[in-house]
Amino acid sequence: MTSTDTEIVADRDPGAHLGARRRTDALGLTMGPVTHLSEERARLAALRWQHFDVRQLGSTIGAEISGVDLADELPDAVIDELRDALHAYKVVFFRDQPLTPERHVAFARRFGELEVHPFIPSNTGQPELVRFEKSADAAGYENLWHHDVTWRERPSLGAVLHAIDVPPVGGDTLFCDMYAAYEGLDEDLRARLDGLVARHDFSKAFGHGLAPDKLAEMRERYPVVEHPVVITHDGTGRRLLYVNRVFTDSIVGLDREESDDLLLFLYRQAETVEYQVRFTWARDSVAFWDNRAVQHYAASDYWPERRVMERASITGDRPHA
């Protein structure tokens, strides 16, 4: 059949009759415009900053900041504005920041007390710096959507990640806006989530390599904690979804099957591409993310190449509804 033999029955775009609404097919797959992002996208586009320049990256998440040197002892006014930018964009990125471990820690400490992670090796000179050193011998297993350390009673407020050595291709980190994930749920489900509490457990990720006696010791130090399924962010007053595949175990008061089904559905909200931003690393790039407002995913597509990153995490408050 030639092109002249093809009968064209359409006179407009096939999506025109659907309007600006999302549709779910018989298999539960959703498609169509994510219209609830428009207000936040416009709000971010209208922001202006006094001490640095900003390039918005994602619809509601992610911005690259230029005109600031993180190795400097920055004035309080700059730190305050960076905090405001973090709350607005949820994750901010910087290029060409050759931080020493000492300056990395000093910058992160401007935003609060720093954590020491019990399950991941640190930079030997700076215990507050978690070191992720990946190679052919130690592959990346961080390729699941997650908030960091929600097994703590006071999970991280945020984290500053510095690229020491990166592969020429691959090893990107993706971030997902969990405000958008919550706001994209239908009203009935949001009402159902009100008051629900989930259990978070370090052993889901870090318990497998521990001897029984050491596991018991660490369980004594870090018992299973409970956080609301939906929390309110202290810095913005907005509500967001706060469960993740890596550390959330179950929902209190639901039987295992019902809990698993609901959690699986909620976990999958982070997979919505329209809620995400993707960052391609270069040596001395820095990402600073709000660990409450976003989940992140480290793409493990660079084996056997080498990827070395260091992270300083800022202690947060206990999450609340």
MOFEN-V600223 format. One record per residue. N is the residue number from 0. RES is the residue in one letter. PHI is phi as a letter, one per 40 degrees, with the letter a starting at -180 (NA if undefined). BURIAL is 1 if it has 24 or more other C-alpha atoms within 12 Angstrom, else 0. Layout:
BEGIN
n->N res->RES phi->PHI burial->BURIAL
n->N res->RES phi->PHI burial->BURIAL
END
This chain:
BEGIN
n->0 res->M phi->NA burial->0
n->1 res->T phi->c burial->0
n->2 res->S phi->c burial->0
n->3 res->T phi->c burial->0
n->4 res->D phi->c burial->0
n->5 res->T phi->c burial->0
n->6 res->E phi->c burial->0
n->7 res->I phi->c burial->0
n->8 res->V phi->c burial->0
n->9 res->A phi->c burial->0
n->10 res->D phi->b burial->0
n->11 res->R phi->a burial->0
n->12 res->D phi->d burial->0
n->13 res->P phi->d burial->0
n->14 res->G phi->c burial->0
n->15 res->A phi->c burial->0
n->16 res->H phi->c burial->0
n->17 res->L phi->c burial->0
n->18 res->G phi->g burial->0
n->19 res->A phi->c burial->0
n->20 res->R phi->a burial->0
n->21 res->R phi->c burial->0
n->22 res->R phi->b burial->0
n->23 res->T phi->b burial->0
n->24 res->D phi->c burial->0
n->25 res->A phi->c burial->0
n->26 res->L phi->c burial->0
n->27 res->G phi->g burial->0
n->28 res->L phi->c burial->0
n->29 res->T phi->b burial->0
n->30 res->M phi->a burial->0
n->31 res->G phi->h burial->0
n->32 res->P phi->c burial->0
n->33 res->V phi->c burial->1
n->34 res->T phi->c burial->0
n->35 res->H phi->c burial->1
n->36 res->L phi->c burial->1
n->37 res->S phi->c burial->0
n->38 res->E phi->c burial->0
n->39 res->E phi->c burial->1
n->40 res->R phi->c burial->1
n->41 res->A phi->c burial->0
n->42 res->R phi->c burial->0
n->43 res->L phi->c burial->1
n->44 res->A phi->c burial->0
n->45 res->A phi->c burial->0
n->46 res->L phi->c burial->0
n->47 res->R phi->b burial->0
n->48 res->W phi->b burial->1
n->49 res->Q phi->c burial->0
n->50 res->H phi->b burial->0
n->51 res->F phi->a burial->1
n->52 res->D phi->b burial->0
n->53 res->V phi->b burial->1
n->54 res->R phi->b burial->1
n->55 res->Q phi->c burial->1
n->56 res->L phi->b burial->1
n->57 res->G phi->c burial->1
n->58 res->S phi->d burial->1
n->59 res->T phi->b burial->1
n->60 res->I phi->a burial->1
n->61 res->G phi->g burial->1
n->62 res->A phi->a burial->1
n->63 res->E phi->b burial->1
n->64 res->I phi->b burial->1
n->65 res->S phi->b burial->1
n->66 res->G phi->g burial->0
n->67 res->V phi->b burial->1
n->68 res->D phi->b burial->1
n->69 res->L phi->c burial->1
n->70 res->A phi->c burial->0
n->71 res->D phi->c burial->0
n->72 res->E phi->c burial->0
n->73 res->L phi->c burial->1
n->74 res->P phi->c burial->0
n->75 res->D phi->d burial->0
n->76 res->A phi->c burial->0
n->77 res->V phi->c burial->1
n->78 res->I phi->c burial->1
n->79 res->D phi->c burial->0
n->80 res->E phi->c burial->1
n->81 res->L phi->c burial->1
n->82 res->R phi->c burial->1
n->83 res->D phi->c burial->1
n->84 res->A phi->c burial->1
n->85 res->L phi->c burial->1
n->86 res->H phi->c burial->1
n->87 res->A phi->c burial->1
n->88 res->Y phi->c burial->1
n->89 res->K phi->g burial->1
n->90 res->V phi->a burial->1
n->91 res->V phi->b burial->1
n->92 res->F phi->b burial->1
n->93 res->F phi->b burial->1
n->94 res->R phi->b burial->1
n->95 res->D phi->f burial->1
n->96 res->Q phi->b burial->1
n->97 res->P phi->c burial->0
n->98 res->L phi->c burial->1
n->99 res->T phi->c burial->0
n->100 res->P phi->d burial->1
n->101 res->E phi->c burial->1
n->102 res->R phi->c burial->1
n->103 res->H phi->d burial->1
n->104 res->V phi->c burial->1
n->105 res->A phi->c burial->1
n->106 res->F phi->c burial->1
n->107 res->A phi->c burial->1
n->108 res->R phi->c burial->1
n->109 res->R phi->c burial->1
n->110 res->F phi->b burial->1
n->111 res->G phi->i burial->0
n->112 res->E phi->c burial->1
n->113 res->L phi->c burial->1
n->114 res->E phi->c burial->1
n->115 res->V phi->b burial->1
n->116 res->H phi->c burial->1
n->117 res->P phi->c burial->0
n->118 res->F phi->b burial->0
n->119 res->I phi->b burial->0
n->120 res->P phi->c burial->0
n->121 res->S phi->b burial->1
n->122 res->N phi->c burial->1
n->123 res->T phi->c burial->0
n->124 res->G phi->c burial->0
n->125 res->Q phi->b burial->1
n->126 res->P phi->c burial->1
n->127 res->E phi->c burial->1
n->128 res->L phi->c burial->1
n->129 res->V phi->c burial->1
n->130 res->R phi->b burial->1
n->131 res->F phi->b burial->1
n->132 res->E phi->b burial->1
n->133 res->K phi->b burial->1
n->134 res->S phi->a burial->0
n->135 res->A phi->c burial->0
n->136 res->D phi->c burial->0
n->137 res->A phi->b burial->0
n->138 res->A phi->c burial->0
n->139 res->G phi->c burial->1
n->140 res->Y phi->b burial->0
n->141 res->E phi->c burial->1
n->142 res->N phi->c burial->0
n->143 res->L phi->b burial->1
n->144 res->W phi->c burial->1
n->145 res->H phi->a burial->1
n->146 res->H phi->c burial->1
n->147 res->D phi->c burial->1
n->148 res->V phi->f burial->1
n->149 res->T phi->c burial->1
n->150 res->W phi->c burial->1
n->151 res->R phi->c burial->1
n->152 res->E phi->c burial->1
n->153 res->R phi->b burial->1
n->154 res->P phi->c burial->1
n->155 res->S phi->d burial->1
n->156 res->L phi->c burial->1
n->157 res->G phi->a burial->1
n->158 res->A phi->a burial->1
n->159 res->V phi->b burial->1
n->160 res->L phi->b burial->1
n->161 res->H phi->b burial->1
n->162 res->A phi->c burial->1
n->163 res->I phi->c burial->1
n->164 res->D phi->a burial->1
n->165 res->V phi->b burial->1
n->166 res->P phi->c burial->1
n->167 res->P phi->c burial->0
n->168 res->V phi->a burial->0
n->169 res->G phi->g burial->1
n->170 res->G phi->g burial->1
n->171 res->D phi->c burial->1
n->172 res->T phi->b burial->1
n->173 res->L phi->b burial->1
n->174 res->F phi->b burial->1
n->175 res->C phi->b burial->1
n->176 res->D phi->c burial->1
n->177 res->M phi->c burial->1
n->178 res->Y phi->c burial->1
n->179 res->A phi->c burial->1
n->180 res->A phi->c burial->1
n->181 res->Y phi->c burial->1
n->182 res->E phi->c burial->1
n->183 res->G phi->c burial->1
n->184 res->L phi->c burial->1
n->185 res->D phi->c burial->0
n->186 res->E phi->c burial->0
n->187 res->D phi->c burial->0
n->188 res->L phi->c burial->0
n->189 res->R phi->c burial->0
n->190 res->A phi->c burial->0
n->191 res->R phi->c burial->0
n->192 res->L phi->c burial->1
n->193 res->D phi->d burial->0
n->194 res->G phi->g burial->0
n->195 res->L phi->c burial->1
n->196 res->V phi->b burial->1
n->197 res->A phi->b burial->1
n->198 res->R phi->c burial->1
n->199 res->H phi->b burial->1
n->200 res->D phi->a burial->1
n->201 res->F phi->c burial->1
n->202 res->S phi->c burial->1
n->203 res->K phi->c burial->1
n->204 res->A phi->b burial->1
n->205 res->F phi->b burial->1
n->206 res->G phi->c burial->0
n->207 res->H phi->c burial->0
n->208 res->G phi->c burial->0
n->209 res->L phi->c burial->0
n->210 res->A phi->c burial->0
n->211 res->P phi->d burial->0
n->212 res->D phi->c burial->0
n->213 res->K phi->c burial->0
n->214 res->L phi->c burial->0
n->215 res->A phi->c burial->0
n->216 res->E phi->c burial->0
n->217 res->M phi->c burial->0
n->218 res->R phi->c burial->1
n->219 res->E phi->c burial->0
n->220 res->R phi->c burial->0
n->221 res->Y phi->b burial->1
n->222 res->P phi->c burial->0
n->223 res->V phi->d burial->1
n->224 res->V phi->b burial->1
n->225 res->E phi->b burial->1
n->226 res->H phi->b burial->1
n->227 res->P phi->d burial->1
n->228 res->V phi->c burial->1
n->229 res->V phi->b burial->1
n->230 res->I phi->b burial->1
n->231 res->T phi->b burial->1
n->232 res->H phi->c burial->1
n->233 res->D phi->c burial->0
n->234 res->G phi->c burial->0
n->235 res->T phi->b burial->0
n->236 res->G phi->g burial->0
n->237 res->R phi->c burial->0
n->238 res->R phi->c burial->1
n->239 res->L phi->a burial->1
n->240 res->L phi->c burial->1
n->241 res->Y phi->b burial->1
n->242 res->V phi->b burial->1
n->243 res->N phi->a burial->1
n->244 res->R phi->c burial->1
n->245 res->V phi->c burial->1
n->246 res->F phi->b burial->1
n->247 res->T phi->c burial->1
n->248 res->D phi->b burial->1
n->249 res->S phi->a burial->1
n->250 res->I phi->b burial->1
n->251 res->V phi->c burial->1
n->252 res->G phi->g burial->0
n->253 res->L phi->b burial->0
n->254 res->D phi->c burial->0
n->255 res->R phi->d burial->0
n->256 res->E phi->c burial->0
n->257 res->E phi->c burial->0
n->258 res->S phi->c burial->1
n->259 res->D phi->c burial->0
n->260 res->D phi->c burial->0
n->261 res->L phi->c burial->1
n->262 res->L phi->c burial->1
n->263 res->L phi->d burial->0
n->264 res->F phi->c burial->1
n->265 res->L phi->c burial->1
n->266 res->Y phi->d burial->1
n->267 res->R phi->c burial->1
n->268 res->Q phi->c burial->1
n->269 res->A phi->c burial->1
n->270 res->E phi->c burial->1
n->271 res->T phi->c burial->1
n->272 res->V phi->c burial->1
n->273 res->E phi->c burial->1
n->274 res->Y phi->c burial->1
n->275 res->Q phi->b burial->1
n->276 res->V phi->b burial->1
n->277 res->R phi->b burial->1
n->278 res->F phi->b burial->1
n->279 res->T phi->c burial->1
n->280 res->W phi->c burial->1
n->281 res->A phi->b burial->1
n->282 res->R phi->d burial->1
n->283 res->D phi->g burial->1
n->284 res->S phi->c burial->1
n->285 res->V phi->b burial->1
n->286 res->A phi->b burial->1
n->287 res->F phi->b burial->1
n->288 res->W phi->b burial->1
n->289 res->D phi->c burial->1
n->290 res->N phi->c burial->1
n->291 res->R phi->c burial->1
n->292 res->A phi->c burial->1
n->293 res->V phi->b burial->1
n->294 res->Q phi->b burial->1
n->295 res->H phi->b burial->1
n->296 res->Y phi->a burial->1
n->297 res->A phi->c burial->1
n->298 res->A phi->c burial->1
n->299 res->S phi->b burial->1
n->300 res->D phi->b burial->1
n->301 res->Y phi->b burial->1
n->302 res->W phi->d burial->0
n->303 res->P phi->c burial->0
n->304 res->E phi->c burial->0
n->305 res->R phi->c burial->1
n->306 res->R phi->a burial->1
n->307 res->V phi->b burial->1
n->308 res->M phi->b burial->1
n->309 res->E phi->b burial->1
n->310 res->R phi->b burial->1
n->311 res->A phi->b burial->1
n->312 res->S phi->b burial->1
n->313 res->I phi->b burial->1
n->314 res->T phi->c burial->1
n->315 res->G phi->b burial->1
n->316 res->D phi->c burial->1
n->317 res->R phi->c burial->1
n->318 res->P phi->c burial->1
n->319 res->H phi->a burial->1
n->320 res->A phi->c burial->1
END
